Amino acid sequence: LTPRAERHGGDETATPCAVLAAHARALEVLEVTACTALSDFGALARCCRLRELQLSYCAALSDADALQLVRAIPQLQRLHVAHCVQLSHRFVAALAARPASSSALDELDLSGC
């Protein structure tokens, strides 16, 4: 993926995540491991059927981005964010503080964070 999706209906400013979310809402598994050019992770929240999301080694992924994805995609079962260097204890604390009625992740990989 390139930093800008140059051929998205003439919209040269659309980010790769926005293009993907607009055209792949039925995705259940998405792996974008080590895609260092990605930064608009919030757009992935529109992929509302995701069960598994692998974002390991995505250096731009922040606590707020990761938490937004977990909140926006209630059926998300597996989240891999290994070696996402911007993630901190705040993300883990926010996950732990979620209400019991929130869907729980079955698998969370925080290796190297």
PLY file of the C-alpha trace (Angstrom):
ply
format ascii 1.0
element vertex 113
property float x
property float y
property float z
element edge 112
property int vertex1
property int vertex2
end_header
0.00 0.00 0.00
1.22 3.47 -0.79
0.70 6.50 1.46
-2.01 7.82 -0.85
-4.53 5.87 -2.87
-4.17 7.69 -6.14
-6.89 5.85 -8.02
-9.88 5.92 -5.72
-12.63 7.39 -7.80
-10.56 10.46 -8.54
-9.98 11.16 -4.84
-6.23 11.55 -4.65
-6.35 12.31 -0.94
-7.93 9.03 0.19
-5.68 7.04 2.50
-5.09 3.32 1.93
-7.12 2.48 5.05
-10.05 4.60 3.84
-9.99 2.94 0.42
-9.83 -0.51 1.97
-12.67 0.23 4.39
-14.86 1.61 1.62
-14.46 -1.42 -0.60
-14.00 -4.29 1.85
-16.63 -3.92 4.54
-17.32 -7.67 4.45
-13.74 -8.58 5.39
-13.46 -10.90 8.37
-9.67 -11.13 8.55
-7.23 -8.34 7.74
-3.46 -8.50 8.02
-1.44 -5.38 7.38
1.60 -6.37 9.39
4.59 -4.06 8.98
2.81 -1.59 6.72
4.72 1.41 7.93
2.96 3.83 5.56
-0.41 3.30 7.26
-1.63 5.95 9.62
-5.41 6.35 9.24
-6.35 3.34 11.34
-9.69 4.83 12.39
-11.01 4.23 8.87
-10.68 0.48 9.46
-13.48 0.73 12.02
-15.86 0.71 9.05
-14.82 -2.90 8.36
-17.49 -3.90 10.84
-17.31 -7.67 10.23
-13.67 -8.09 11.19
-13.02 -11.00 13.52
-9.24 -10.85 13.26
-6.99 -7.84 12.79
-3.22 -8.05 12.53
-1.46 -4.71 12.85
1.88 -5.89 14.24
4.87 -3.67 13.46
2.64 -0.76 12.38
4.69 1.95 14.03
2.04 4.68 13.72
-0.65 2.76 15.65
-1.45 4.70 18.82
-3.35 3.86 22.00
-6.31 5.89 20.76
-6.31 4.17 17.35
-6.22 0.67 18.82
-8.91 1.42 21.37
-11.15 3.00 18.73
-10.89 -0.18 16.65
-11.71 -2.45 19.58
-14.72 -0.30 20.49
-16.01 0.10 16.91
-15.72 -3.58 15.93
-17.60 -5.49 18.63
-17.13 -8.93 17.07
-13.33 -8.57 16.94
-11.92 -11.73 18.51
-8.20 -11.53 17.72
-6.04 -8.43 17.75
-2.33 -8.63 17.02
-0.45 -5.43 17.76
2.99 -6.84 18.51
5.86 -4.37 18.28
3.56 -1.37 17.83
5.93 0.94 19.62
3.43 3.71 20.36
1.10 1.44 22.36
1.43 1.89 26.09
-0.03 0.80 29.38
-2.90 3.24 28.71
-4.25 0.99 25.95
-4.11 -2.09 28.18
-5.72 -0.20 31.07
-8.52 1.03 28.81
-9.16 -2.51 27.59
-9.31 -3.78 31.16
-11.71 -1.01 32.16
-14.25 -1.83 29.46
-17.68 -2.92 30.74
-18.29 -6.65 31.08
-21.06 -6.33 28.49
-18.45 -5.40 25.84
-17.41 -8.26 23.63
-14.18 -9.75 24.86
-11.15 -10.41 22.74
-10.18 -14.07 22.66
-6.61 -13.29 21.65
-4.48 -10.20 22.15
-0.82 -10.09 21.11
1.10 -7.23 22.70
4.58 -8.72 22.25
7.28 -6.10 22.16
5.02 -3.18 22.99
0 1
1 2
2 3
3 4
4 5
5 6
6 7
7 8
8 9
9 10
10 11
11 12
12 13
13 14
14 15
15 16
16 17
17 18
18 19
19 20
20 21
21 22
22 23
23 24
24 25
25 26
26 27
27 28
28 29
29 30
30 31
31 32
32 33
33 34
34 35
35 36
36 37
37 38
38 39
39 40
40 41
41 42
42 43
43 44
44 45
45 46
46 47
47 48
48 49
49 50
50 51
51 52
52 53
53 54
54 55
55 56
56 57
57 58
58 59
59 60
60 61
61 62
62 63
63 64
64 65
65 66
66 67
67 68
68 69
69 70
70 71
71 72
72 73
73 74
74 75
75 76
76 77
77 78
78 79
79 80
80 81
81 82
82 83
83 84
84 85
85 86
86 87
87 88
88 89
89 90
90 91
91 92
92 93
93 94
94 95
95 96
96 97
97 98
98 99
99 100
100 101
101 102
102 103
103 104
104 105
105 106
106 107
107 108
108 109
109 110
110 111
111 112
